[in-house]
Amino acid sequence: MSMDPHREYCRRQHRLLAHHLSIEAWCAGDDCILLERNHLEEFLKLERFKTTRVQWLLEDIKPWFKHTEPVYSGPEGELSSLEALYLSRVPIARKFLVRPDPINADELVAWLRSNGLRVNLLHSVSAVIPPSEEQIVTRLALLASGLAEP
């Protein structure tokens, strides 16, 4: 079965990001990363998210983060209005998925942590934001070969 080359490129890009983020969360002792839209845009080199791309992203990161929850700035369920993603290995209670207004991402993470959710922002668990594909591949290769520590 032949796949669309663009879809395969996107799948590889999404999986690479998910693998990197799962290691970063694990090393930080967190169950969840709140990934903001601007970091996704920079890593994926996108200015807009179309519904199909968001669906692909959610599908592709599922093996690493079983409980991925999108946060929308527009009407609920409108994938193109993606504001952030909760990438979590454990279920997240619905009450934590509604962002209290007005609150910035750092305040939201502090509130979530005070309520027992082991969550962090990308900049709290990763030294390079957003990491490039080359940086991720290099780090993963060094880890896999035993030449670096997590």
Phi and psi in degrees as GROMACS dihedral restraints (atoms count N, CA, C in turn):
[ dihedral_restraints ]
;  ai    aj    ak    al  type     phi  dphi    fc
    3     4     5     6     1   -91.0    20    10
    4     5     6     7     1   131.2    20    10
    6     7     8     9     1  -101.1    20    10
    7     8     9    10     1   155.2    20    10
    9    10    11    12     1   -62.9    20    10
   10    11    12    13     1   128.2    20    10
   12    13    14    15     1   -58.5    20    10
   13    14    15    16     1   -36.6    20    10
   15    16    17    18     1   -65.9    20    10
   16    17    18    19     1   -41.5    20    10
   18    19    20    21     1   -63.0    20    10
   19    20    21    22     1   -41.7    20    10
   21    22    23    24     1   -64.1    20    10
   22    23    24    25     1   -40.2    20    10
   24    25    26    27     1   -61.1    20    10
   25    26    27    28     1   -46.3    20    10
   27    28    29    30     1   -63.2    20    10
   28    29    30    31     1   -42.6    20    10
   30    31    32    33     1   -59.4    20    10
   31    32    33    34     1   -45.8    20    10
   33    34    35    36     1   -62.1    20    10
   34    35    36    37     1   -43.7    20    10
   36    37    38    39     1   -63.1    20    10
   37    38    39    40     1   -45.0    20    10
   39    40    41    42     1   -64.5    20    10
   40    41    42    43     1   -43.3    20    10
   42    43    44    45     1   -66.0    20    10
   43    44    45    46     1   -39.8    20    10
   45    46    47    48     1   -60.6    20    10
   46    47    48    49     1   -46.5    20    10
   48    49    50    51     1   -62.7    20    10
   49    50    51    52     1   -45.3    20    10
   51    52    53    54     1   -62.3    20    10
   52    53    54    55     1   -42.5    20    10
   54    55    56    57     1   -62.6    20    10
   55    56    57    58     1   -45.2    20    10
   57    58    59    60     1   -60.7    20    10
   58    59    60    61     1   -48.4    20    10
   60    61    62    63     1   -66.5    20    10
   61    62    63    64     1   -33.8    20    10
   63    64    65    66     1   -65.6    20    10
   64    65    66    67     1   -39.3    20    10
   66    67    68    69     1   -66.8    20    10
   67    68    69    70     1   -43.0    20    10
   69    70    71    72     1   -62.1    20    10
   70    71    72    73     1   -43.5    20    10
   72    73    74    75     1   -64.7    20    10
   73    74    75    76     1   -44.9    20    10
   75    76    77    78     1   -58.7    20    10
   76    77    78    79     1   -46.9    20    10
   78    79    80    81     1   -64.8    20    10
   79    80    81    82     1   -30.2    20    10
   81    82    83    84     1   -84.4    20    10
   82    83    84    85     1    -7.5    20    10
   84    85    86    87     1    77.3    20    10
   85    86    87    88     1    23.5    20    10
   87    88    89    90     1  -104.8    20    10
   88    89    90    91     1   154.0    20    10
   90    91    92    93     1   -96.6    20    10
   91    92    93    94     1   -17.2    20    10
   93    94    95    96     1  -146.8    20    10
   94    95    96    97     1   144.6    20    10
   96    97    98    99     1  -121.4    20    10
   97    98    99   100     1   132.0    20    10
   99   100   101   102     1   -93.2    20    10
  100   101   102   103     1   108.5    20    10
  102   103   104   105     1  -100.7    20    10
  103   104   105   106     1   114.9    20    10
  105   106   107   108     1   -80.4    20    10
  106   107   108   109     1   153.2    20    10
  108   109   110   111     1   -55.6    20    10
  109   110   111   112     1   -42.0    20    10
  111   112   113   114     1   -62.3    20    10
  112   113   114   115     1   -33.9    20    10
  114   115   116   117     1   -70.2    20    10
  115   116   117   118     1   -39.1    20    10
  117   118   119   120     1   -63.2    20    10
  118   119   120   121     1   -44.1    20    10
  120   121   122   123     1   -60.2    20    10
  121   122   123   124     1   -43.3    20    10
  123   124   125   126     1   -66.8    20    10
  124   125   126   127     1   -46.3    20    10
  126   127   128   129     1   -65.7    20    10
  127   128   129   130     1   -45.7    20    10
  129   130   131   132     1   -83.0    20    10
  130   131   132   133     1    -6.4    20    10
  132   133   134   135     1    57.5    20    10
  133   134   135   136     1    49.8    20    10
  135   136   137   138     1  -120.2    20    10
  136   137   138   139     1   150.9    20    10
  138   139   140   141     1  -103.8    20    10
  139   140   141   142     1   -26.3    20    10
  141   142   143   144     1  -136.0    20    10
  142   143   144   145     1   150.8    20    10
  144   145   146   147     1  -108.8    20    10
  145   146   147   148     1   119.4    20    10
  147   148   149   150     1   -87.9    20    10
  148   149   150   151     1   156.6    20    10
  150   151   152   153     1   -53.1    20    10
  151   152   153   154     1   -44.0    20    10
  153   154   155   156     1   -62.6    20    10
  154   155   156   157     1   -42.7    20    10
  156   157   158   159     1   -65.1    20    10
  157   158   159   160     1   -39.8    20    10
  159   160   161   162     1   -65.2    20    10
  160   161   162   163     1   -41.9    20    10
  162   163   164   165     1   -61.2    20    10
  163   164   165   166     1   -43.2    20    10
  165   166   167   168     1   -61.0    20    10
  166   167   168   169     1   -45.8    20    10
  168   169   170   171     1   -58.2    20    10
  169   170   171   172     1   -48.9    20    10
  171   172   173   174     1   -61.5    20    10
  172   173   174   175     1   -40.6    20    10
  174   175   176   177     1   -66.8    20    10
  175   176   177   178     1   -42.7    20    10
  177   178   179   180     1   -74.1    20    10
  178   179   180   181     1   -28.0    20    10
  180   181   182   183     1   -91.3    20    10
  181   182   183   184     1    -4.7    20    10
  183   184   185   186     1   -55.3    20    10
  184   185   186   187     1   -40.8    20    10
  186   187   188   189     1   -61.3    20    10
  187   188   189   190     1   -26.6    20    10
  189   190   191   192     1   -92.9    20    10
  190   191   192   193     1   -36.4    20    10
  192   193   194   195     1  -129.0    20    10
  193   194   195   196     1    95.4    20    10
  195   196   197   198     1   -65.3    20    10
  196   197   198   199     1   -24.2    20    10
  198   199   200   201     1  -120.3    20    10
  199   200   201   202     1    69.6    20    10
  201   202   203   204     1   -89.6    20    10
  202   203   204   205     1   127.5    20    10
  204   205   206   207     1  -126.2    20    10
  205   206   207   208     1   118.7    20    10
  207   208   209   210     1   -77.8    20    10
  208   209   210   211     1   149.8    20    10
  210   211   212   213     1  -117.0    20    10
  211   212   213   214     1   126.0    20    10
  213   214   215   216     1  -109.3    20    10
  214   215   216   217     1   145.7    20    10
  216   217   218   219     1   -94.3    20    10
  217   218   219   220     1   -20.4    20    10
  219   220   221   222     1  -102.1    20    10
  220   221   222   223     1  -157.2    20    10
  222   223   224   225     1   -56.6    20    10
  223   224   225   226     1   137.9    20    10
  225   226   227   228     1   -55.9    20    10
  226   227   228   229     1   133.4    20    10
  228   229   230   231     1    90.0    20    10
  229   230   231   232     1    -6.4    20    10
  231   232   233   234     1   -83.9    20    10
  232   233   234   235     1    97.2    20    10
  234   235   236   237     1   -59.3    20    10
  235   236   237   238     1   -29.8    20    10
  237   238   239   240     1   -71.6    20    10
  238   239   240   241     1   -11.2    20    10
  240   241   242   243     1   -99.9    20    10
  241   242   243   244     1    29.0    20    10
  243   244   245   246     1   -57.3    20    10
  244   245   246   247     1   126.9    20    10
  246   247   248   249     1  -105.0    20    10
  247   248   249   250     1   -38.5    20    10
  249   250   251   252     1  -162.8    20    10
  250   251   252   253     1   169.7    20    10
  252   253   254   255     1  -130.3    20    10
  253   254   255   256     1   133.2    20    10
  255   256   257   258     1   -88.8    20    10
  256   257   258   259     1   117.7    20    10
  258   259   260   261     1  -106.7    20    10
  259   260   261   262     1   109.1    20    10
  261   262   263   264     1  -133.9    20    10
  262   263   264   265     1   144.7    20    10
  264   265   266   267     1   -91.7    20    10
  265   266   267   268     1    -9.7    20    10
  267   268   269   270     1  -122.9    20    10
  268   269   270   271     1   154.6    20    10
  270   271   272   273     1   -61.3    20    10
  271   272   273   274     1   147.3    20    10
  273   274   275   276     1  -114.0    20    10
  274   275   276   277     1   129.0    20    10
  276   277   278   279     1   -62.0    20    10
  277   278   279   280     1   140.6    20    10
  279   280   281   282     1   -53.4    20    10
  280   281   282   283     1   -35.1    20    10
  282   283   284   285     1   -61.8    20    10
  283   284   285   286     1   -23.1    20    10
  285   286   287   288     1   -86.8    20    10
  286   287   288   289     1    -8.7    20    10
  288   289   290   291     1   -89.7    20    10
  289   290   291   292     1    -9.8    20    10
  291   292   293   294     1   -96.3    20    10
  292   293   294   295     1   116.0    20    10
  294   295   296   297     1   -77.9    20    10
  295   296   297   298     1   118.8    20    10
  297   298   299   300     1   -66.4    20    10
  298   299   300   301     1   134.1    20    10
  300   301   302   303     1  -101.7    20    10
  301   302   303   304     1   150.3    20    10
  303   304   305   306     1   -82.9    20    10
  304   305   306   307     1   135.7    20    10
  306   307   308   309     1  -154.6    20    10
  307   308   309   310     1   136.2    20    10
  309   310   311   312     1   -90.5    20    10
  310   311   312   313     1   174.6    20    10
  312   313   314   315     1   -62.9    20    10
  313   314   315   316     1   -40.3    20    10
  315   316   317   318     1   -63.8    20    10
  316   317   318   319     1   -41.5    20    10
  318   319   320   321     1   -66.8    20    10
  319   320   321   322     1   -37.9    20    10
  321   322   323   324     1   -62.7    20    10
  322   323   324   325     1   -46.1    20    10
  324   325   326   327     1   -63.3    20    10
  325   326   327   328     1   -41.3    20    10
  327   328   329   330     1   -61.1    20    10
  328   329   330   331     1   -42.7    20    10
  330   331   332   333     1   -64.0    20    10
  331   332   333   334     1   -44.3    20    10
  333   334   335   336     1   -62.7    20    10
  334   335   336   337     1   -43.3    20    10
  336   337   338   339     1   -64.8    20    10
  337   338   339   340     1   -37.3    20    10
  339   340   341   342     1   -68.1    20    10
  340   341   342   343     1   -17.9    20    10
  342   343   344   345     1  -100.3    20    10
  343   344   345   346     1    15.4    20    10
  345   346   347   348     1    91.1    20    10
  346   347   348   349     1     2.8    20    10
  348   349   350   351     1   -89.7    20    10
  349   350   351   352     1   123.1    20    10
  351   352   353   354     1   -82.7    20    10
  352   353   354   355     1    87.4    20    10
  354   355   356   357     1  -130.1    20    10
  355   356   357   358     1   152.1    20    10
  357   358   359   360     1  -148.3    20    10
  358   359   360   361     1   162.2    20    10
  360   361   362   363     1   -84.4    20    10
  361   362   363   364     1   158.7    20    10
  363   364   365   366     1   -55.0    20    10
  364   365   366   367     1   -44.1    20    10
  366   367   368   369     1   -66.2    20    10
  367   368   369   370     1   -16.1    20    10
  369   370   371   372     1   -84.6    20    10
  370   371   372   373     1   -18.9    20    10
  372   373   374   375     1  -116.8    20    10
  373   374   375   376     1   -10.6    20    10
  375   376   377   378     1  -128.2    20    10
  376   377   378   379     1   133.4    20    10
  378   379   380   381     1   -74.2    20    10
  379   380   381   382     1   -27.9    20    10
  381   382   383   384     1  -115.3    20    10
  382   383   384   385     1   123.7    20    10
  384   385   386   387     1  -132.8    20    10
  385   386   387   388     1   129.9    20    10
  387   388   389   390     1   -73.8    20    10
  388   389   390   391     1   148.3    20    10
  390   391   392   393     1   -70.8    20    10
  391   392   393   394     1   147.1    20    10
  393   394   395   396     1   -81.8    20    10
  394   395   396   397     1   164.0    20    10
  396   397   398   399     1   -59.3    20    10
  397   398   399   400     1   -39.8    20    10
  399   400   401   402     1   -63.0    20    10
  400   401   402   403     1   -41.7    20    10
  402   403   404   405     1   -65.0    20    10
  403   404   405   406     1   -40.9    20    10
  405   406   407   408     1   -65.7    20    10
  406   407   408   409     1   -47.5    20    10
  408   409   410   411     1   -61.7    20    10
  409   410   411   412     1   -42.9    20    10
  411   412   413   414     1   -60.8    20    10
  412   413   414   415     1   -47.3    20    10
  414   415   416   417     1   -63.2    20    10
  415   416   417   418     1   -45.7    20    10
  417   418   419   420     1   -63.5    20    10
  418   419   420   421     1   -38.4    20    10
  420   421   422   423     1   -66.2    20    10
  421   422   423   424     1   -41.5    20    10
  423   424   425   426     1   -65.1    20    10
  424   425   426   427     1   -40.3    20    10
  426   427   428   429     1   -65.1    20    10
  427   428   429   430     1   -45.5    20    10
  429   430   431   432     1   -64.5    20    10
  430   431   432   433     1   -33.2    20    10
  432   433   434   435     1   -85.0    20    10
  433   434   435   436     1    -7.8    20    10
  435   436   437   438     1    82.4    20    10
  436   437   438   439     1    10.3    20    10
  438   439   440   441     1   -87.2    20    10
  439   440   441   442     1    -5.5    20    10
  441   442   443   444     1  -141.9    20    10
  442   443   444   445     1   159.7    20    10
  444   445   446   447     1  -108.1    20    10
  445   446   447   448     1   150.1    20    10
